[in-house]
Amino acid sequence: MPFDPKTAPLTAEEARVLATLLEKSRTVPDSYPLTLNSLASGCNQKTSRDPVMQLGEAQIQEALDNLRRRSLVTEIGGARTSRWEHNFPRGVGVPDQSAALLGLLMLRGPQTAGELRINSERWHRFADISSVEAFLDELQSRSEEKGGPLVVLLPRAPGAREQRWAHLLCGAVDVAALAAASAGGASAGPSGSHAAAGDPAVNERIAALETEVAQLRSALAQVCEQLGIATPAAKDF
């Protein structure tokens, strides 16, 4: 049976566990497959996660058991402890490039094609944004025989230059709620003011700066992860 998010969606915990396995298989292959303890650390990272979660080992084990029953993860027995690996591309029926994009969307929430290309650098190097968009379009137009679409293109948020994509692995997306949240964030400043909401040029500049900051923070987090040091909090910049 093809994976069908409409009839058997993933829970938020299952999506986080599955996406973390996907991420670590590509970014830290020497430590993969993961032990339960390592998986917990990855699931509960404070960086490159939206939303940030705090899952206990019992919750992670339950998610793993459910994912294993759906052939999305595999347990590998060891001399001391079991390790886990994903079976995402085959289990869902998508190529590795699409699996990388879906994993990023599960870990970091809705993103533009440009953000996905930047954030996927350590997962898969896409030639350009058009390549990313081609795989997203393919996921959006997935036939019902294969289980239906796995991503959706969200309406453009106020002040944003590009539309964002969201995954459908946890079921249908509440587009209205996301749009309302985006509108609230764009119109209210740090103290709730609406001073810049009506100026398209200002909004465009803010959106560009926010994208640049997000890219720099992502690059810093990757460097810190490679060096084995903690990523500085935003307040320390």
C-alpha positions as CSV (number, residue, x, y, z in Angstrom):
1,M,0.0,0.0,0.0
2,P,1.4,3.5,-0.9
3,F,1.8,6.0,1.9
4,D,-1.4,8.0,2.1
5,P,-1.2,11.0,4.5
6,K,-5.0,11.6,4.2
7,T,-6.0,8.2,5.6
8,A,-3.0,7.4,7.8
9,P,-1.1,10.7,8.6
10,L,2.0,10.8,10.8
11,T,1.8,12.3,14.3
12,A,4.0,15.3,15.1
13,E,6.3,13.0,17.1
14,E,6.6,10.4,14.3
15,A,7.4,13.1,11.8
16,R,10.1,14.5,14.1
17,V,11.7,11.1,14.7
18,L,11.6,10.2,11.0
19,A,13.0,13.5,9.8
20,T,15.8,13.4,12.4
21,L,16.8,9.9,11.1
22,L,16.8,11.3,7.6
23,E,18.9,14.3,8.6
24,K,21.5,12.4,10.6
25,S,21.9,9.8,7.9
26,R,23.1,12.5,5.6
27,T,24.9,15.0,7.9
28,V,26.7,12.6,10.3
29,P,26.9,9.3,8.5
30,D,29.7,8.0,10.8
31,S,27.3,8.1,13.7
32,Y,24.4,6.5,11.8
33,P,22.3,4.4,12.4
34,L,21.3,6.1,15.7
35,T,20.8,4.8,19.2
36,L,17.7,5.8,21.1
37,N,19.8,8.3,23.1
38,S,21.3,9.9,20.0
39,L,17.9,10.1,18.4
40,A,16.5,11.8,21.4
41,S,19.3,14.4,21.2
42,G,18.6,15.0,17.6
43,C,14.8,15.3,18.0
44,N,15.2,17.8,20.8
45,Q,17.8,20.1,19.2
46,K,17.2,23.8,19.8
47,T,18.6,24.7,16.3
48,S,17.3,23.9,12.9
49,R,14.0,22.8,14.4
50,D,10.5,24.4,14.0
51,P,8.9,23.8,16.4
52,V,11.4,23.0,19.1
53,M,10.2,19.9,20.9
54,Q,11.1,18.1,24.1
55,L,10.4,14.4,23.5
56,G,11.1,11.8,26.1
57,E,12.6,8.4,25.3
58,A,9.3,6.7,25.8
59,Q,7.6,9.0,23.3
60,I,10.4,8.4,20.8
61,Q,10.2,4.6,21.3
62,E,6.5,4.7,20.7
63,A,7.0,6.7,17.5
64,L,9.7,4.2,16.4
65,D,7.4,1.3,17.0
66,N,4.6,2.9,15.0
67,L,7.0,3.8,12.1
68,R,8.4,0.3,12.1
69,R,4.9,-1.2,11.6
70,R,4.6,1.0,8.6
71,S,8.0,0.0,7.2
72,L,9.4,3.5,7.5
73,V,12.1,2.6,10.0
74,T,14.2,-0.5,10.7
75,E,15.7,-1.6,14.0
76,I,19.3,-3.0,13.9
77,G,20.3,-5.1,16.8
78,G,23.7,-4.7,18.3
79,A,25.9,-6.3,20.9
80,R,25.1,-3.5,23.4
81,T,22.1,-1.5,22.1
82,S,19.8,-1.3,19.2
83,R,20.2,1.3,16.5
84,W,17.6,2.7,14.1
85,E,17.7,3.7,10.5
86,H,15.0,5.1,8.2
87,N,13.5,3.5,5.2
88,F,11.8,6.7,4.0
89,P,12.4,6.8,0.2
90,R,11.3,3.3,-0.3
91,G,8.5,3.4,2.3
92,V,7.0,6.5,0.9
93,G,7.9,5.9,-2.7
94,V,9.9,9.0,-3.5
95,P,13.5,9.6,-4.8
96,D,16.3,10.6,-2.5
97,Q,16.0,14.3,-3.6
98,S,12.3,14.4,-2.7
99,A,13.0,12.7,0.6
100,A,15.6,15.4,1.5
101,L,13.0,18.1,0.8
102,L,10.3,16.4,2.8
103,G,12.7,15.8,5.7
104,L,13.6,19.5,5.8
105,L,10.0,20.5,5.8
106,M,9.2,18.2,8.6
107,L,12.1,19.5,10.7
108,R,12.0,23.2,9.9
109,G,8.4,24.0,8.9
110,P,7.2,25.8,5.8
111,Q,10.0,27.2,3.6
112,T,10.5,28.8,0.2
113,A,12.2,26.9,-2.6
114,G,15.2,29.1,-2.1
115,E,15.4,28.4,1.6
116,L,15.1,24.7,0.9
117,R,18.0,24.8,-1.5
118,I,20.2,26.5,1.0
119,N,19.1,24.3,4.0
120,S,19.6,21.1,1.9
121,E,23.2,21.8,1.2
122,R,24.4,19.0,3.5
123,W,21.5,16.7,2.5
124,H,21.6,16.9,-1.3
125,R,23.2,19.6,-3.5
126,F,20.6,20.8,-5.9
127,A,21.9,22.5,-9.0
128,D,19.6,25.5,-8.7
129,I,16.2,26.6,-7.4
130,S,14.5,25.3,-10.6
131,S,15.7,21.8,-9.7
132,V,14.2,22.2,-6.2
133,E,10.9,23.5,-7.7
134,A,10.8,20.5,-10.1
135,F,10.9,18.0,-7.3
136,L,8.3,20.0,-5.3
137,D,6.0,20.2,-8.2
138,E,6.3,16.4,-8.6
139,L,5.4,15.9,-5.0
140,Q,2.5,18.2,-5.3
141,S,1.1,16.5,-8.4
142,R,1.6,12.9,-6.9
143,S,-1.3,10.8,-8.2
144,E,-4.0,9.4,-6.0
145,E,-2.9,5.9,-7.0
146,K,0.4,6.6,-5.3
147,G,-1.3,8.1,-2.2
148,G,-1.9,11.7,-3.3
149,P,0.1,14.9,-2.9
150,L,2.8,15.2,-0.2
151,V,3.4,18.9,-0.3
152,V,1.3,22.0,-0.8
153,L,2.2,25.6,-1.9
154,L,0.9,28.0,0.6
155,P,-0.6,31.4,-0.2
156,R,1.9,34.3,-0.3
157,A,2.3,35.8,3.2
158,P,1.9,39.6,3.6
159,G,5.2,41.3,2.8
160,A,6.8,38.1,1.5
161,R,8.4,37.9,-2.0
162,E,8.0,34.2,-2.4
163,Q,5.5,31.5,-1.4
164,R,6.4,28.8,1.0
165,W,5.9,25.1,0.8
166,A,4.6,22.8,3.5
167,H,4.5,19.0,3.8
168,L,1.3,16.9,4.0
169,L,2.8,13.9,5.8
170,C,0.9,14.8,9.0
171,G,-2.4,15.3,7.0
172,A,-4.0,18.4,5.5
173,V,-2.5,21.8,6.4
174,D,-4.6,24.5,8.0
175,V,-3.8,27.1,5.3
176,A,-6.0,29.7,6.9
177,A,-4.3,29.4,10.3
178,L,-0.9,29.6,8.8
179,A,-1.9,32.7,6.7
180,A,-3.3,34.4,9.8
181,A,-0.1,33.6,11.8
182,S,2.1,35.0,9.0
183,A,-0.1,38.1,8.7
184,G,0.2,38.7,12.4
185,G,3.9,38.3,12.4
186,A,4.4,40.6,9.4
187,S,2.1,43.4,10.7
188,A,3.3,43.5,14.3
189,G,6.8,44.7,15.2
190,P,8.7,43.9,18.5
191,S,6.2,45.9,20.5
192,G,3.2,45.1,18.4
193,S,3.3,48.2,16.2
194,H,2.1,48.2,12.6
195,A,4.3,51.0,11.4
196,A,5.8,49.2,8.4
197,A,2.8,47.0,7.4
198,G,1.7,49.3,4.6
199,D,5.0,50.0,3.0
200,P,5.8,47.2,0.4
201,A,9.4,48.4,-0.1
202,V,10.1,48.2,3.7
203,N,8.3,44.8,3.9
204,E,10.4,43.4,1.0
205,R,13.6,44.7,2.6
206,I,12.7,43.1,6.0
207,A,11.8,39.8,4.3
208,A,15.2,39.8,2.5
209,L,17.1,40.6,5.7
210,E,15.2,37.9,7.6
211,T,16.1,35.3,4.9
212,E,19.7,36.4,5.0
213,V,19.8,36.1,8.8
214,A,18.2,32.7,8.7
215,Q,20.8,31.5,6.1
216,L,23.7,32.8,8.3
217,R,22.3,31.1,11.4
218,S,21.9,27.9,9.5
219,A,25.5,28.0,8.3
220,L,26.7,28.8,11.8
221,A,24.7,25.9,13.3
222,Q,26.3,23.6,10.8
223,V,29.8,24.8,11.6
224,C,29.2,24.4,15.3
225,E,27.8,20.9,14.8
226,Q,30.9,19.9,12.9
227,L,33.2,21.4,15.6
228,G,31.1,19.8,18.4
229,I,30.4,23.0,20.1
230,A,27.1,24.6,21.2
231,T,25.5,27.1,18.8
232,P,25.3,30.6,20.4
233,A,21.8,31.8,21.3
234,A,20.3,34.6,19.2
235,K,20.7,37.0,22.1
236,D,24.5,36.5,22.0
237,F,24.9,37.9,18.5
